[in-house]
Amino acid sequence: MKKKNIALWTIFSGIVISLILIFGSFKKDVWDINANKLEDLTNDLSNPMVINDFSKWTPFEWDTLYSFTPYTTKETIYEVVGYKWDNISETANDNMNQIVFVKDKKVICYLYGYPENTNSSYHFGEYEGEYVTFSSQQKLSFDTEIGADGIRYFNSINH
């Protein structure tokens, strides 16, 4: 009887651990969850508008925003942000977005891709190097418009 209980307990434990390992790997990271929230909010834009304070408009809190120029290496991005957080990709086209939001020195949102896929395009003005940095305290403002292609264009109006 005791051996049977141990065997059943071992099998049950193995099943539970297997399920945790299998389904735990499907859990989305916070930067993906917040990117989806931001994309959903962006998709809800139906008219051009002015966003006076981007940090108050985003559906999550952040301290610092980094936008990287096309073709910036992964190593440079990791160095600028301060640590490696995921298997990121380098942009392969001049029109691609590569934006990182950081809160308490941790990446909390990562926007990457073609505007056609993310339904948004961000323009921060001229870059002096491979990236620009904004603090949430800077009141980053955007003039938004919706192009004929359905993409929401965010054009910085204070930089």
C-alpha positions, -999 to 999 in steps of 0.1 A, spaced: 0 0 0 28 24 9 47 17 -23 16 22 -43 10 57 -27 46 66 -33 43 55 -70 11 75 -74 26 105 -57 57 103 -80 36 101 -111 13 129 -100 43 151 -92 59 143 -126 27 153 -144 24 186 -124 60 195 -130 57 187 -167 26 208 -171 43 237 -153 73 234 -176 52 232 -208 26 259 -200 50 281 -181 71 286 -213 40 300 -230 38 328 -205 44 362 -222 71 385 -209 61 419 -195 77 437 -225 55 417 -249 23 422 -228 29 460 -227 38 461 -264 4 445 -271 -14 470 -248 3 499 -266 -6 484 -300 -42 480 -289 -43 516 -277 -28 528 -310 -52 508 -330 -81 525 -312 -70 559 -326 -96 568 -352 -88 605 -356 -57 626 -357 -49 640 -323 -22 657 -302 -8 637 -273 5 662 -249 23 638 -225 32 604 -240 41 590 -205 5 597 -193 -10 583 -226 8 549 -226 -10 521 -208 20 514 -185 45 535 -165 80 541 -177 110 561 -167 131 561 -199 123 556 -236 150 547 -261 145 548 -298 173 533 -319 182 541 -355 179 514 -381 208 489 -382 219 496 -346 235 464 -334 220 442 -306 252 447 -286 248 485 -287 212 482 -277 220 459 -248 249 483 -237 227 514 -239 198 498 -221 220 482 -195 213 445 -198 202 417 -220 165 410 -216 155 389 -246 166 376 -280 160 409 -298 165 415 -335 184 442 -354 163 463 -378 167 453 -414 151 484 -430 152 522 -427 114 523 -418 114 498 -389 108 509 -353 130 497 -325 118 513 -292 126 503 -257 107 515 -226 125 511 -192 110 513 -157 133 509 -126 161 498 -148 141 469 -163 127 467 -199 89 469 -196 80 474 -233 98 465 -265 84 477 -299 100 463 -329 90 459 -365 77 473 -397 49 499 -393 27 477 -415 29 450 -389 27 471 -358 2 496 -373 23 525 -360 53 545 -369 72 568 -345 93 598 -355 114 614 -328 132 639 -350 169 639 -358 192 615 -339 226 624 -328 242 590 -330 225 556 -329 197 564 -305 176 591 -287 166 590 -251 136 606 -234 126 607 -198 90 603 -187 94 637 -170 101 655 -203 65 656 -215 71 640 -249 44 652 -272 32 638 -305 10 650 -333 -7 619 -346 -22 612 -380 -36 582 -397 -22 576 -431 -40 563 -462 -23 530 -454 -41 528 -420 -8 533 -401 -9 556 -371 20 581 -374 34 596 -342 54 628 -350 73 643 -321 64 680 -318 88 691 -291 121 677 -303 
